[in-house]
Amino acid sequence: MQSPTKIAFFICIISTFLLTSCDGNRVFDEYTSVGKTWDKDTALIFKFQQPDSINSYNLFMNVRNTNEYEYRNLFLIVNMNFPNGNVVTDTLEYNMAAPNGEWLGKGTSIKESKLWYKEDVRFPYKGTYEVSIQQAMRKINEPKGIQSLKGISEVGFRIEKK
């Protein structure tokens, strides 16, 4: 008969294996903490190597927010820098809460939202790609924007196999 310690260890190993192997579509998945507030001039940088030049991928922004986040939506400016010097810039808007104020992400005290960025993307050039993400939140009639955005704890960038 096995000891309870050995059985618990075996269950832990199997659980770890199952949790890590269930995410077979993941090619790149990284988070950056923004600290207590996310300054509008602070770009979060994600660098990755070309996965290949043939297959297509789906790209996502992952955002973790707390109840300190005061807004229903989130505006981001995203730059994708290609190894050949090309840059693609997008201004994105995401809904973070339903009209009744209920958060749309998953989780309890911290909500995590997986947000579509681009679909069916190919990476044609060898080398390092760089994605930079800045918050672009503004209040009505305040064109300068929100300098220090509260309530966003981490932002991530994810690439998945199509």
N, C-alpha and C positions, 0 to 999 in steps of 0.2 A: 504494500500500500504506500502511495506517495504522501510525503509530508505536505501540509497546507502551504508552506512557503514555496515549495517547488511547483505546486499547482498554480499558485498566484503568479509566480514568475513566468510560467508557461503561458498563462492567459494574457499577461501583459505583453509578451513577445508577439503572440498571435494578433492581438488587438492593434499593436503598433504596425505590424506588417499590413493588416487589412486597411487601416486608415491611410497609410502612405501609398498603397497600391491602387486605391480607388480613384485616384486623381491622375489617371493615365493620359489625359488630354493636356496637362500642364507642360508648357515648354519653358516659361519664365514666370516667376511670381515673387515679387519683392515689395516690401513695405518700407516707408520712411515715416518716422515720428515727426510731428510738427511742433511738439512741445505744448506749452499752455495755450498759445495762440499761433495762428498762421498769418505771418506778415505778408501783405500783398506784393512786396518786392522779393520775396523768397521763393525761388523756383526749386521744386523737388526734382532731382535728377535720377533717372534710371538708365543704366547702360547695359547693353547686351550684344552678344555676337550674332551674326546672321545664322539662323537655324539651318536654312538651306535656301536655294533659289527656285525650287520647283513647286513646293507645296504652298497652300494657302492657309492663313491663320486668322483667328478672331482675336481682337484686342479689347481689353477691359480696363477701366479705372475702378479700383476698389477703395471705398471710403469708409472709415470708421468714425462715427460721431457719437457724442454724448447728449444728454438732455440740455446741456448748456448751448447747443446750437439753436439759434433763434429764428431760423428761416425755413421756409418750405422748400426752397430750391437751392441749387448750388451752381454758380457759374465758374468755369475753368477755362484757362487759356493753355492749350497743349501744343508744344512744338515737337515734331519728330524730325531729328537730324539724321540724314543718311550719310554713309561713309564717303559718298562722292561729293558732298557739300550741299546737296539739295535739302531744303527745309520745307516741311508742310506744317502750317499753323492752322489750328482749329479753335474756335470759341464754342464751348459746349455748355448746355444747360441741362441739369438733371433735377428731377423731382426727388426730394428727400423725405417728404411727408405728404400724406393724403390731405384733402381739403379740411377734414375734421381735426388735423393736427397729429394724427397717429403716424409714427415713423414707419417708413417702408422697408427698412433693412431688417436683417435677422439679428437676433440676440436680445439680451435683457437690458443691462445697464449701458452697454456699448452696442450700438447698432452697426452692422456691416452691410454695405450696399455694393453689389457687383453691378457696375454700370457699363453698358456697351460704349465702346469708343469707335472701333472700325471693324468691319466685317470683310472677310475674303481678301486679306492683305498678303502680298508676296514681298519678300525681301530680296531684291535682285542683285544687290552688291555685297561682296565679301567685306568683312570688317566690322567695326563697332558702330552700332546704332545708339542714339541717345534720345530719350523722351524726357522733356522738361514740362512740369505741371505747375501752374500758378493759379491761385484763387483770384477771381475777378468780381467779387461781390460788391454791390453798390446799393445804397438806400435811395429811395425815390427823391429826386431833386438834390442829390448830393453826387455830382459827377466825379469827384476825386476818389470815390470808392472807400471801402472799409479797410483801414490800415491793418488792424489786428483782428482777425476773425477767430472768435471763440467757438469751442464745441467740436471741432474736427481734431481728432487725436492722431490719426494715421492716414496716409494715402498710399495706395499701392498701384502697381502696374502689372498686368497679367497678359501673357500670350498663351493661347490654347490652339491645339490642332483643330482644324475645321472638321 
